């Protein structure tokens, strides 16, 4: 991040690339598997280790969304972070909420409260 608190064009490009690759790649793999091997989902969900990861993601998504908003990293409310995480993935939701302000396409800036905490 630059000293002014706005993401540089290169940082925005990398964050958008992560969001797009996460949405297309991770969701694409999931959807292809769901269509071609629907029984694989039941097999995975029957695995206790996979279930633990799913539960952990469902618990941590709202916590992460709340903390990002609380720390002033984003103005997007925690609920929208959870929705984006469920629609895409956390790899998709995190760059999107960091880069977008609610209601318009504009780069997010660090709030003065968050900037003062880091110094």
Backbone as XML, in Angstrom:
<?xml version="1.0"?>
<chain id="A" units="angstrom">
  <residue number="1" name="UNK">
    <atom name="N" x="0.820" y="-1.172" z="0.000"/>
    <atom name="CA" x="0.000" y="0.000" z="0.000"/>
    <atom name="C" x="0.867" y="1.239" z="0.000"/>
  </residue>
  <residue number="2" name="UNK">
    <atom name="N" x="0.460" y="2.262" z="-0.696"/>
    <atom name="CA" x="1.222" y="3.489" z="-0.733"/>
    <atom name="C" x="0.997" y="4.286" z="0.535"/>
  </residue>
  <residue number="3" name="UNK">
    <atom name="N" x="1.814" y="5.314" z="0.741"/>
    <atom name="CA" x="1.712" y="6.105" z="1.959"/>
    <atom name="C" x="0.410" y="6.888" z="2.042"/>
  </residue>
  <residue number="4" name="UNK">
    <atom name="N" x="-0.258" y="7.144" z="0.919"/>
    <atom name="CA" x="-1.530" y="7.857" z="0.928"/>
    <atom name="C" x="-2.691" y="6.952" z="1.345"/>
  </residue>
  <residue number="5" name="UNK">
    <atom name="N" x="-2.488" y="5.639" z="1.439"/>
    <atom name="CA" x="-3.543" y="4.733" z="1.846"/>
    <atom name="C" x="-4.395" y="4.219" z="0.712"/>
  </residue>
  <residue number="6" name="UNK">
    <atom name="N" x="-4.018" y="4.476" z="-0.534"/>
    <atom name="CA" x="-4.760" y="3.980" z="-1.695"/>
    <atom name="C" x="-3.903" y="2.894" z="-2.343"/>
  </residue>
  <residue number="7" name="UNK">
    <atom name="N" x="-4.546" y="1.845" z="-2.796"/>
    <atom name="CA" x="-3.794" y="0.785" z="-3.460"/>
    <atom name="C" x="-3.243" y="1.293" z="-4.782"/>
  </residue>
  <residue number="8" name="UNK">
    <atom name="N" x="-2.014" y="0.904" z="-5.071"/>
    <atom name="CA" x="-1.400" y="1.280" z="-6.341"/>
    <atom name="C" x="-2.075" y="0.498" z="-7.459"/>
  </residue>
  <residue number="9" name="UNK">
    <atom name="N" x="-1.933" y="0.942" z="-8.700"/>
    <atom name="CA" x="-2.513" y="0.183" z="-9.812"/>
    <atom name="C" x="-2.006" y="-1.254" z="-9.854"/>
  </residue>
  <residue number="10" name="UNK">
    <atom name="N" x="-0.750" y="-1.455" z="-9.562"/>
    <atom name="CA" x="-0.189" y="-2.819" z="-9.568"/>
    <atom name="C" x="-0.810" y="-3.674" z="-8.460"/>
  </residue>
  <residue number="11" name="UNK">
    <atom name="N" x="-0.971" y="-3.094" z="-7.277"/>
    <atom name="CA" x="-1.598" y="-3.833" z="-6.173"/>
    <atom name="C" x="-3.049" y="-4.183" z="-6.502"/>
  </residue>
  <residue number="12" name="UNK">
    <atom name="N" x="-3.769" y="-3.222" z="-7.088"/>
    <atom name="CA" x="-5.153" y="-3.495" z="-7.483"/>
    <atom name="C" x="-5.210" y="-4.597" z="-8.536"/>
  </residue>
  <residue number="13" name="UNK">
    <atom name="N" x="-4.288" y="-4.577" z="-9.488"/>
    <atom name="CA" x="-4.244" y="-5.600" z="-10.529"/>
    <atom name="C" x="-4.022" y="-6.983" z="-9.915"/>
  </residue>
  <residue number="14" name="UNK">
    <atom name="N" x="-3.081" y="-7.078" z="-8.999"/>
    <atom name="CA" x="-2.799" y="-8.364" z="-8.358"/>
    <atom name="C" x="-4.004" y="-8.833" z="-7.547"/>
  </residue>
  <residue number="15" name="UNK">
    <atom name="N" x="-4.619" y="-7.932" z="-6.800"/>
    <atom name="CA" x="-5.785" y="-8.317" z="-5.999"/>
    <atom name="C" x="-6.953" y="-8.756" z="-6.880"/>
  </residue>
  <residue number="16" name="UNK">
    <atom name="N" x="-7.205" y="-8.037" z="-7.984"/>
    <atom name="CA" x="-8.269" y="-8.446" z="-8.902"/>
    <atom name="C" x="-7.934" y="-9.787" z="-9.549"/>
  </residue>
  <residue number="17" name="UNK">
    <atom name="N" x="-6.655" y="-10.002" z="-9.879"/>
    <atom name="CA" x="-6.251" y="-11.278" z="-10.468"/>
    <atom name="C" x="-6.504" y="-12.428" z="-9.485"/>
  </residue>
  <residue number="18" name="UNK">
    <atom name="N" x="-6.177" y="-12.222" z="-8.213"/>
    <atom name="CA" x="-6.437" y="-13.247" z="-7.197"/>
    <atom name="C" x="-7.933" y="-13.519" z="-7.101"/>
  </residue>
  <residue number="19" name="UNK">
    <atom name="N" x="-8.744" y="-12.453" z="-7.092"/>
    <atom name="CA" x="-10.198" y="-12.619" z="-6.999"/>
    <atom name="C" x="-10.744" y="-13.396" z="-8.192"/>
  </residue>
  <residue number="20" name="UNK">
    <atom name="N" x="-10.326" y="-13.025" z="-9.386"/>
    <atom name="CA" x="-10.832" y="-13.682" z="-10.596"/>
    <atom name="C" x="-10.366" y="-15.135" z="-10.671"/>
  </residue>
  <residue number="21" name="UNK">
    <atom name="N" x="-9.094" y="-15.361" z="-10.390"/>
    <atom name="CA" x="-8.583" y="-16.735" z="-10.426"/>
    <atom name="C" x="-9.252" y="-17.605" z="-9.367"/>
  </residue>
  <residue number="22" name="UNK">
    <atom name="N" x="-9.489" y="-17.051" z="-8.200"/>
    <atom name="CA" x="-10.176" y="-17.811" z="-7.150"/>
    <atom name="C" x="-11.609" y="-18.126" z="-7.557"/>
  </residue>
  <residue number="23" name="UNK">
    <atom name="N" x="-12.293" y="-17.132" z="-8.114"/>
    <atom name="CA" x="-13.686" y="-17.335" z="-8.504"/>
    <atom name="C" x="-13.799" y="-18.341" z="-9.643"/>
  </residue>
  <residue number="24" name="UNK">
    <atom name="N" x="-13.006" y="-18.135" z="-10.687"/>
    <atom name="CA" x="-13.091" y="-19.002" z="-11.865"/>
    <atom name="C" x="-12.438" y="-20.355" z="-11.590"/>
  </residue>
  <residue number="25" name="UNK">
    <atom name="N" x="-11.239" y="-20.343" z="-11.024"/>
    <atom name="CA" x="-10.504" y="-21.591" z="-10.819"/>
    <atom name="C" x="-11.109" y="-22.485" z="-9.758"/>
  </residue>
  <residue number="26" name="UNK">
    <atom name="N" x="-11.269" y="-21.964" z="-8.551"/>
    <atom name="CA" x="-11.792" y="-22.776" z="-7.455"/>
    <atom name="C" x="-13.253" y="-23.146" z="-7.685"/>
  </residue>
  <residue number="27" name="UNK">
    <atom name="N" x="-14.053" y="-22.152" z="-8.056"/>
    <atom name="CA" x="-15.467" y="-22.448" z="-8.312"/>
    <atom name="C" x="-15.637" y="-23.320" z="-9.546"/>
  </residue>
  <residue number="28" name="UNK">
    <atom name="N" x="-14.804" y="-23.093" z="-10.546"/>
    <atom name="CA" x="-14.874" y="-23.909" z="-11.752"/>
    <atom name="C" x="-14.583" y="-25.370" z="-11.447"/>
  </residue>
  <residue number="29" name="UNK">
    <atom name="N" x="-13.541" y="-25.618" z="-10.662"/>
    <atom name="CA" x="-13.204" y="-26.997" z="-10.285"/>
    <atom name="C" x="-14.337" y="-27.621" z="-9.486"/>
  </residue>
  <residue number="30" name="UNK">
    <atom name="N" x="-14.916" y="-26.857" z="-8.573"/>
    <atom name="CA" x="-16.026" y="-27.360" z="-7.770"/>
    <atom name="C" x="-17.234" y="-27.694" z="-8.651"/>
  </residue>
  <residue number="31" name="UNK">
    <atom name="N" x="-17.601" y="-26.776" z="-9.538"/>
    <atom name="CA" x="-18.779" y="-26.992" z="-10.384"/>
    <atom name="C" x="-18.584" y="-28.137" z="-11.373"/>
  </residue>
  <residue number="32" name="UNK">
    <atom name="N" x="-17.391" y="-28.254" z="-11.948"/>
    <atom name="CA" x="-17.116" y="-29.357" z="-12.868"/>
    <atom name="C" x="-17.228" y="-30.683" z="-12.127"/>
  </residue>
  <residue number="33" name="UNK">
    <atom name="N" x="-16.666" y="-30.738" z="-10.919"/>
    <atom name="CA" x="-16.755" y="-31.963" z="-10.123"/>
    <atom name="C" x="-18.198" y="-32.255" z="-9.735"/>
  </residue>
  <residue number="34" name="UNK">
    <atom name="N" x="-18.936" y="-31.214" z="-9.382"/>
    <atom name="CA" x="-20.336" y="-31.395" z="-9.003"/>
    <atom name="C" x="-21.163" y="-31.980" z="-10.147"/>
  </residue>
  <residue number="35" name="UNK">
    <atom name="N" x="-20.884" y="-31.537" z="-11.371"/>
    <atom name="CA" x="-21.634" y="-32.015" z="-12.537"/>
    <atom name="C" x="-21.171" y="-33.407" z="-12.972"/>
  </residue>
  <residue number="36" name="UNK">
    <atom name="N" x="-19.867" y="-33.604" z="-13.030"/>
    <atom name="CA" x="-19.333" y="-34.865" z="-13.558"/>
    <atom name="C" x="-19.287" y="-35.994" z="-12.534"/>
  </residue>
  <residue number="37" name="UNK">
    <atom name="N" x="-19.094" y="-35.659" z="-11.267"/>
    <atom name="CA" x="-18.990" y="-36.680" z="-10.220"/>
    <atom name="C" x="-19.780" y="-36.242" z="-8.988"/>
  </residue>
  <residue number="38" name="UNK">
    <atom name="N" x="-21.090" y="-36.193" z="-9.068"/>
    <atom name="CA" x="-21.876" y="-35.710" z="-7.927"/>
    <atom name="C" x="-21.674" y="-36.538" z="-6.663"/>
  </residue>
  <residue number="39" name="UNK">
    <atom name="N" x="-21.320" y="-37.791" z="-6.814"/>
    <atom name="CA" x="-21.084" y="-38.625" z="-5.636"/>
    <atom name="C" x="-19.822" y="-38.211" z="-4.880"/>
  </residue>
  <residue number="40" name="UNK">
    <atom name="N" x="-18.920" y="-37.494" z="-5.534"/>
    <atom name="CA" x="-17.691" y="-37.049" z="-4.879"/>
    <atom name="C" x="-17.998" y="-36.067" z="-3.754"/>
  </residue>
  <residue number="41" name="UNK">
    <atom name="N" x="-19.030" y="-35.262" z="-3.895"/>
    <atom name="CA" x="-19.406" y="-34.310" z="-2.846"/>
    <atom name="C" x="-19.842" y="-35.061" z="-1.589"/>
  </residue>
  <residue number="42" name="UNK">
    <atom name="N" x="-20.643" y="-36.091" z="-1.758"/>
    <atom name="CA" x="-21.074" y="-36.885" z="-0.607"/>
    <atom name="C" x="-19.883" y="-37.567" z="0.059"/>
  </residue>
  <residue number="43" name="UNK">
    <atom name="N" x="-18.935" y="-38.030" z="-0.749"/>
    <atom name="CA" x="-17.744" y="-38.669" z="-0.205"/>
    <atom name="C" x="-16.918" y="-37.670" z="0.616"/>
  </residue>
  <residue number="44" name="UNK">
    <atom name="N" x="-16.735" y="-36.495" z="0.066"/>
    <atom name="CA" x="-15.957" y="-35.465" z="0.775"/>
    <atom name="C" x="-16.660" y="-35.050" z="2.056"/>
  </residue>
  <residue number="45" name="UNK">
    <atom name="N" x="-17.967" y="-34.831" z="1.983"/>
    <atom name="CA" x="-18.695" y="-34.380" z="3.172"/>
    <atom name="C" x="-18.776" y="-35.476" z="4.234"/>
  </residue>
  <residue number="46" name="UNK">
    <atom name="N" x="-18.585" y="-36.717" z="3.851"/>
    <atom name="CA" x="-18.552" y="-37.815" z="4.812"/>
    <atom name="C" x="-17.211" y="-37.951" z="5.497"/>
  </residue>
  <residue number="47" name="UNK">
    <atom name="N" x="-16.213" y="-37.231" z="5.005"/>
    <atom name="CA" x="-14.878" y="-37.285" z="5.584"/>
    <atom name="C" x="-14.802" y="-36.293" z="6.746"/>
  </residue>
  <residue number="48" name="UNK">
    <atom name="N" x="-14.477" y="-36.753" z="7.970"/>
    <atom name="CA" x="-14.437" y="-35.849" z="9.121"/>
    <atom name="C" x="-13.407" y="-34.723" z="8.977"/>
  </residue>
  <residue number="49" name="UNK">
    <atom name="N" x="-12.288" y="-35.006" z="8.341"/>
    <atom name="CA" x="-11.270" y="-33.973" z="8.163"/>
    <atom name="C" x="-11.773" y="-32.872" z="7.232"/>
  </residue>
  <residue number="50" name="UNK">
    <atom name="N" x="-12.404" y="-33.255" z="6.127"/>
    <atom name="CA" x="-12.980" y="-32.268" z="5.210"/>
    <atom name="C" x="-14.094" y="-31.494" z="5.903"/>
  </residue>
  <residue number="51" name="UNK">
    <atom name="N" x="-14.901" y="-32.178" z="6.682"/>
    <atom name="CA" x="-15.968" y="-31.510" z="7.434"/>
    <atom name="C" x="-15.420" y="-30.470" z="8.404"/>
  </residue>
  <residue number="52" name="UNK">
    <atom name="N" x="-14.291" y="-30.785" z="9.023"/>
    <atom name="CA" x="-13.670" y="-29.825" z="9.948"/>
    <atom name="C" x="-13.238" y="-28.561" z="9.206"/>
  </residue>
  <residue number="53" name="UNK">
    <atom name="N" x="-12.696" y="-28.718" z="8.010"/>
    <atom name="CA" x="-12.301" y="-27.550" z="7.221"/>
    <atom name="C" x="-13.507" y="-26.719" z="6.801"/>
  </residue>
  <residue number="54" name="UNK">
    <atom name="N" x="-14.592" y="-27.388" z="6.445"/>
    <atom name="CA" x="-15.809" y="-26.681" z="6.052"/>
    <atom name="C" x="-16.369" y="-25.887" z="7.229"/>
  </residue>
  <residue number="55" name="UNK">
    <atom name="N" x="-16.450" y="-26.536" z="8.394"/>
    <atom name="CA" x="-16.959" y="-25.853" z="9.589"/>
    <atom name="C" x="-16.050" y="-24.683" z="9.955"/>
  </residue>
  <residue number="56" name="UNK">
    <atom name="N" x="-14.749" y="-24.884" z="9.876"/>
    <atom name="CA" x="-13.813" y="-23.804" z="10.190"/>
    <atom name="C" x="-14.029" y="-22.610" z="9.258"/>
  </residue>
  <residue number="57" name="UNK">
    <atom name="N" x="-14.184" y="-22.864" z="7.966"/>
    <atom name="CA" x="-14.410" y="-21.770" z="7.010"/>
    <atom name="C" x="-15.720" y="-21.054" z="7.304"/>
  </residue>
  <residue number="58" name="UNK">
    <atom name="N" x="-16.764" y="-21.810" z="7.653"/>
    <atom name="CA" x="-18.061" y="-21.193" z="7.953"/>
    <atom name="C" x="-18.019" y="-20.369" z="9.240"/>
  </residue>
  <residue number="59" name="UNK">
    <atom name="N" x="-17.187" y="-20.761" z="10.181"/>
    <atom name="CA" x="-17.046" y="-20.001" z="11.429"/>
    <atom name="C" x="-16.157" y="-18.778" z="11.221"/>
  </residue>
  <residue number="60" name="UNK">
    <atom name="N" x="-15.073" y="-18.947" z="10.490"/>
    <atom name="CA" x="-14.105" y="-17.855" z="10.353"/>
    <atom name="C" x="-14.501" y="-16.784" z="9.342"/>
  </residue>
  <residue number="61" name="UNK">
    <atom name="N" x="-15.328" y="-17.103" z="8.367"/>
    <atom name="CA" x="-15.733" y="-16.088" z="7.379"/>
    <atom name="C" x="-16.418" y="-14.901" z="8.044"/>
  </residue>
  <residue number="62" name="UNK">
    <atom name="N" x="-17.406" y="-15.096" z="8.919"/>
    <atom name="CA" x="-18.014" y="-13.929" z="9.576"/>
    <atom name="C" x="-17.041" y="-13.201" z="10.507"/>
  </residue>
  <residue number="63" name="UNK">
    <atom name="N" x="-16.186" y="-13.960" z="11.170"/>
    <atom name="CA" x="-15.206" y="-13.332" z="12.068"/>
    <atom name="C" x="-14.245" y="-12.464" z="11.266"/>
  </residue>
  <residue number="64" name="UNK">
    <atom name="N" x="-13.740" y="-12.992" z="10.169"/>
    <atom name="CA" x="-12.824" y="-12.222" z="9.322"/>
    <atom name="C" x="-13.520" y="-11.002" z="8.732"/>
  </residue>
  <residue number="65" name="UNK">
    <atom name="N" x="-14.757" y="-11.173" z="8.269"/>
    <atom name="CA" x="-15.507" y="-10.034" z="7.743"/>
    <atom name="C" x="-15.696" y="-8.946" z="8.786"/>
  </residue>
  <residue number="66" name="UNK">
    <atom name="N" x="-16.041" y="-9.344" z="10.009"/>
    <atom name="CA" x="-16.211" y="-8.372" z="11.097"/>
    <atom name="C" x="-14.895" y="-7.652" z="11.394"/>
  </residue>
  <residue number="67" name="UNK">
    <atom name="N" x="-13.803" y="-8.404" z="11.493"/>
    <atom name="CA" x="-12.515" y="-7.789" z="11.822"/>
    <atom name="C" x="-12.025" y="-6.852" z="10.728"/>
  </residue>
  <residue number="68" name="UNK">
    <atom name="N" x="-12.209" y="-7.225" z="9.475"/>
    <atom name="CA" x="-11.798" y="-6.336" z="8.383"/>
    <atom name="C" x="-12.539" y="-5.010" z="8.446"/>
  </residue>
  <residue number="69" name="UNK">
    <atom name="N" x="-13.834" y="-5.079" z="8.737"/>
    <atom name="CA" x="-14.624" y="-3.852" z="8.862"/>
    <atom name="C" x="-14.222" y="-3.082" z="10.121"/>
  </residue>
  <residue number="70" name="UNK">
    <atom name="N" x="-14.047" y="-3.776" z="11.216"/>
    <atom name="CA" x="-13.707" y="-3.143" z="12.498"/>
    <atom name="C" x="-12.358" y="-2.449" z="12.438"/>
  </residue>
  <residue number="71" name="UNK">
    <atom name="N" x="-11.390" y="-3.069" z="11.766"/>
    <atom name="CA" x="-10.046" y="-2.493" z="11.657"/>
    <atom name="C" x="-9.969" y="-1.397" z="10.595"/>
  </residue>
  <residue number="72" name="UNK">
    <atom name="N" x="-11.036" y="-1.154" z="9.877"/>
    <atom name="CA" x="-11.048" y="-0.102" z="8.870"/>
    <atom name="C" x="-10.387" y="-0.488" z="7.564"/>
  </residue>
  <residue number="73" name="UNK">
    <atom name="N" x="-10.169" y="-1.774" z="7.349"/>
    <atom name="CA" x="-9.571" y="-2.240" z="6.100"/>
    <atom name="C" x="-10.575" y="-2.103" z="4.960"/>
  </residue>
  <residue number="74" name="UNK">
    <atom name="N" x="-11.850" y="-2.275" z="5.276"/>
    <atom name="CA" x="-12.910" y="-2.166" z="4.281"/>
    <atom name="C" x="-14.129" y="-1.517" z="4.916"/>
  </residue>
  <residue number="75" name="UNK">
    <atom name="N" x="-14.954" y="-0.925" z="4.087"/>
    <atom name="CA" x="-16.225" y="-0.378" z="4.563"/>
    <atom name="C" x="-17.371" y="-1.353" z="4.346"/>
  </residue>
  <residue number="76" name="UNK">
    <atom name="N" x="-17.074" y="-2.465" z="3.696"/>
    <atom name="CA" x="-18.085" y="-3.486" z="3.430"/>
    <atom name="C" x="-18.396" y="-4.194" z="4.748"/>
  </residue>
  <residue number="77" name="UNK">
    <atom name="N" x="-19.665" y="-4.340" z="5.054"/>
    <atom name="CA" x="-20.097" y="-4.997" z="6.292"/>
    <atom name="C" x="-19.792" y="-6.492" z="6.249"/>
  </residue>
  <residue number="78" name="UNK">
    <atom name="N" x="-19.691" y="-7.088" z="7.430"/>
    <atom name="CA" x="-19.296" y="-8.488" z="7.540"/>
    <atom name="C" x="-20.255" y="-9.417" z="6.802"/>
  </residue>
  <residue number="79" name="UNK">
    <atom name="N" x="-21.533" y="-9.101" z="6.782"/>
    <atom name="CA" x="-22.501" y="-9.962" z="6.103"/>
    <atom name="C" x="-22.239" y="-10.089" z="4.617"/>
  </residue>
  <residue number="80" name="UNK">
    <atom name="N" x="-21.850" y="-8.977" z="3.999"/>
    <atom name="CA" x="-21.532" y="-9.030" z="2.571"/>
    <atom name="C" x="-20.275" y="-9.852" z="2.327"/>
  </residue>
  <residue number="81" name="UNK">
    <atom name="N" x="-19.333" y="-9.784" z="3.251"/>
    <atom name="CA" x="-18.130" y="-10.621" z="3.126"/>
    <atom name="C" x="-18.512" y="-12.099" z="3.155"/>
  </residue>
  <residue number="82" name="UNK">
    <atom name="N" x="-19.419" y="-12.457" z="4.056"/>
    <atom name="CA" x="-19.866" y="-13.851" z="4.148"/>
    <atom name="C" x="-20.580" y="-14.266" z="2.862"/>
  </residue>
  <residue number="83" name="UNK">
    <atom name="N" x="-21.450" y="-13.408" z="2.345"/>
    <atom name="CA" x="-22.159" y="-13.724" z="1.092"/>
    <atom name="C" x="-21.165" y="-13.941" z="-0.045"/>
  </residue>
  <residue number="84" name="UNK">
    <atom name="N" x="-20.202" y="-13.040" z="-0.181"/>
    <atom name="CA" x="-19.203" y="-13.181" z="-1.245"/>
    <atom name="C" x="-18.354" y="-14.431" z="-1.041"/>
  </residue>
  <residue number="85" name="UNK">
    <atom name="N" x="-18.066" y="-14.781" z="0.207"/>
    <atom name="CA" x="-17.301" y="-16.002" z="0.483"/>
    <atom name="C" x="-18.074" y="-17.245" z="0.085"/>
  </residue>
  <residue number="86" name="UNK">
    <atom name="N" x="-19.378" y="-17.235" z="0.315"/>
    <atom name="CA" x="-20.199" y="-18.392" z="-0.051"/>
    <atom name="C" x="-20.419" y="-18.477" z="-1.553"/>
  </residue>
  <residue number="87" name="UNK">
    <atom name="N" x="-20.583" y="-17.329" z="-2.197"/>
    <atom name="CA" x="-20.785" y="-17.309" z="-3.654"/>
    <atom name="C" x="-19.492" y="-17.686" z="-4.373"/>
  </residue>
  <residue number="88" name="UNK">
    <atom name="N" x="-18.387" y="-17.156" z="-3.901"/>
    <atom name="CA" x="-17.096" y="-17.431" z="-4.522"/>
    <atom name="C" x="-16.257" y="-18.277" z="-3.601"/>
  </residue>
  <residue number="89" name="UNK">
    <atom name="N" x="-15.367" y="-17.639" z="-2.919"/>
    <atom name="CA" x="-14.516" y="-18.265" z="-1.919"/>
    <atom name="C" x="-13.911" y="-17.127" z="-1.107"/>
  </residue>
  <residue number="90" name="UNK">
    <atom name="N" x="-13.199" y="-17.450" z="-0.052"/>
    <atom name="CA" x="-12.538" y="-16.387" z="0.703"/>
    <atom name="C" x="-11.451" y="-15.750" z="-0.169"/>
  </residue>
  <residue number="91" name="UNK">
    <atom name="N" x="-10.835" y="-16.545" z="-1.034"/>
    <atom name="CA" x="-9.859" y="-16.009" z="-1.982"/>
    <atom name="C" x="-10.473" y="-15.021" z="-2.961"/>
  </residue>
  <residue number="92" name="UNK">
    <atom name="N" x="-11.761" y="-15.130" z="-3.187"/>
    <atom name="CA" x="-12.496" y="-14.179" z="-4.021"/>
    <atom name="C" x="-12.978" y="-12.997" z="-3.182"/>
  </residue>
  <residue number="93" name="UNK">
    <atom name="N" x="-13.568" y="-13.288" z="-2.031"/>
    <atom name="CA" x="-14.205" y="-12.255" z="-1.215"/>
    <atom name="C" x="-13.205" y="-11.255" z="-0.645"/>
  </residue>
  <residue number="94" name="UNK">
    <atom name="N" x="-12.069" y="-11.731" z="-0.192"/>
    <atom name="CA" x="-11.107" y="-10.837" z="0.461"/>
    <atom name="C" x="-10.627" y="-9.715" z="-0.460"/>
  </residue>
  <residue number="95" name="UNK">
    <atom name="N" x="-10.131" y="-10.016" z="-1.670"/>
    <atom name="CA" x="-9.730" y="-8.907" z="-2.546"/>
    <atom name="C" x="-10.891" y="-7.993" z="-2.924"/>
  </residue>
  <residue number="96" name="UNK">
    <atom name="N" x="-12.073" y="-8.564" z="-3.125"/>
    <atom name="CA" x="-13.219" y="-7.749" z="-3.546"/>
    <atom name="C" x="-13.602" y="-6.752" z="-2.455"/>
  </residue>
  <residue number="97" name="UNK">
    <atom name="N" x="-13.734" y="-7.205" z="-1.212"/>
    <atom name="CA" x="-14.158" y="-6.273" z="-0.157"/>
    <atom name="C" x="-13.078" y="-5.264" z="0.174"/>
  </residue>
  <residue number="98" name="UNK">
    <atom name="N" x="-11.829" y="-5.629" z="-0.032"/>
    <atom name="CA" x="-10.741" y="-4.683" z="0.228"/>
    <atom name="C" x="-10.708" y="-3.604" z="-0.846"/>
  </residue>
  <residue number="99" name="UNK">
    <atom name="N" x="-11.018" y="-3.970" z="-2.072"/>
    <atom name="CA" x="-10.925" y="-3.021" z="-3.182"/>
    <atom name="C" x="-12.185" y="-2.196" z="-3.417"/>
  </residue>
  <residue number="100" name="UNK">
    <atom name="N" x="-13.342" y="-2.715" z="-3.054"/>
    <atom name="CA" x="-14.578" y="-2.011" z="-3.374"/>
    <atom name="C" x="-15.180" y="-1.334" z="-2.161"/>
  </residue>
  <residue number="101" name="UNK">
    <atom name="N" x="-15.700" y="-0.159" z="-2.395"/>
    <atom name="CA" x="-16.528" y="0.509" z="-1.403"/>
    <atom name="C" x="-17.967" y="0.137" z="-1.697"/>
  </residue>
  <residue number="102" name="UNK">
    <atom name="N" x="-18.826" y="0.127" z="-0.690"/>
    <atom name="CA" x="-20.215" y="-0.232" z="-0.949"/>
    <atom name="C" x="-20.887" y="0.740" z="-1.903"/>
  </residue>
  <residue number="103" name="UNK">
    <atom name="N" x="-21.575" y="0.198" z="-2.886"/>
    <atom name="CA" x="-22.389" y="1.017" z="-3.765"/>
    <atom name="C" x="-21.687" y="1.607" z="-4.962"/>
  </residue>
  <residue number="104" name="UNK">
    <atom name="N" x="-20.377" y="1.461" z="-5.069"/>
    <atom name="CA" x="-19.696" y="2.008" z="-6.238"/>
    <atom name="C" x="-18.365" y="1.310" z="-6.439"/>
  </residue>
  <residue number="105" name="UNK">
    <atom name="N" x="-17.866" y="1.361" z="-7.653"/>
    <atom name="CA" x="-16.587" y="0.770" z="-7.974"/>
    <atom name="C" x="-15.500" y="1.811" z="-7.773"/>
  </residue>
  <residue number="106" name="UNK">
    <atom name="N" x="-14.869" y="1.771" z="-6.628"/>
    <atom name="CA" x="-13.782" y="2.708" z="-6.336"/>
    <atom name="C" x="-12.811" y="2.019" z="-5.397"/>
  </residue>
  <residue number="107" name="UNK">
    <atom name="N" x="-11.522" y="2.327" z="-5.520"/>
    <atom name="CA" x="-10.563" y="1.698" z="-4.623"/>
    <atom name="C" x="-10.804" y="2.125" z="-3.184"/>
  </residue>
  <residue number="108" name="UNK">
    <atom name="N" x="-10.652" y="1.182" z="-2.291"/>
    <atom name="CA" x="-10.827" y="1.486" z="-0.872"/>
    <atom name="C" x="-9.599" y="2.205" z="-0.335"/>
  </residue>
  <residue number="109" name="UNK">
    <atom name="N" x="-9.807" y="3.016" z="0.664"/>
    <atom name="CA" x="-8.706" y="3.690" z="1.339"/>
    <atom name="C" x="-8.692" y="3.268" z="2.788"/>
  </residue>
  <residue number="110" name="UNK">
    <atom name="N" x="-7.545" y="3.419" z="3.402"/>
    <atom name="CA" x="-7.421" y="3.094" z="4.819"/>
    <atom name="C" x="-8.048" y="4.229" z="5.611"/>
  </residue>
  <residue number="111" name="UNK">
    <atom name="N" x="-8.856" y="3.877" z="6.585"/>
    <atom name="CA" x="-9.432" y="4.922" z="7.426"/>
    <atom name="C" x="-8.350" y="5.507" z="8.318"/>
  </residue>
  <residue number="112" name="UNK">
    <atom name="N" x="-8.544" y="6.724" z="8.762"/>
    <atom name="CA" x="-7.578" y="7.362" z="9.644"/>
    <atom name="C" x="-7.427" y="6.586" z="10.937"/>
  </residue>
  <residue number="113" name="UNK">
    <atom name="N" x="-8.515" y="6.008" z="11.428"/>
    <atom name="CA" x="-8.478" y="5.218" z="12.657"/>
    <atom name="C" x="-7.526" y="4.033" z="12.485"/>
  </residue>
  <residue number="114" name="UNK">
    <atom name="N" x="-7.636" y="3.314" z="11.383"/>
    <atom name="CA" x="-6.776" y="2.154" z="11.148"/>
    <atom name="C" x="-5.341" y="2.588" z="10.902"/>
  </residue>
  <residue number="115" name="UNK">
    <atom name="N" x="-5.138" y="3.686" z="10.188"/>
    <atom name="CA" x="-3.789" y="4.162" z="9.895"/>
    <atom name="C" x="-3.088" y="4.596" z="11.175"/>
  </residue>
  <residue number="116" name="UNK">
    <atom name="N" x="-3.820" y="5.215" z="12.088"/>
    <atom name="CA" x="-3.218" y="5.671" z="13.334"/>
    <atom name="C" x="-2.874" y="4.502" z="14.246"/>
  </residue>
  <residue number="117" name="UNK">
    <atom name="N" x="-3.604" y="3.404" z="14.171"/>
    <atom name="CA" x="-3.302" y="2.238" z="14.994"/>
    <atom name="C" x="-2.008" y="1.581" z="14.582"/>
  </residue>
  <residue number="118" name="UNK">
    <atom name="N" x="-1.680" y="1.614" z="13.297"/>
    <atom name="CA" x="-0.494" y="0.930" z="12.815"/>
    <atom name="C" x="0.789" y="1.691" z="13.105"/>
  </residue>
  <residue number="119" name="UNK">
    <atom name="N" x="0.689" y="2.953" z="13.516"/>
    <atom name="CA" x="1.894" y="3.735" z="13.817"/>
    <atom name="C" x="2.139" y="3.841" z="15.284"/>
  </residue>
</chain>
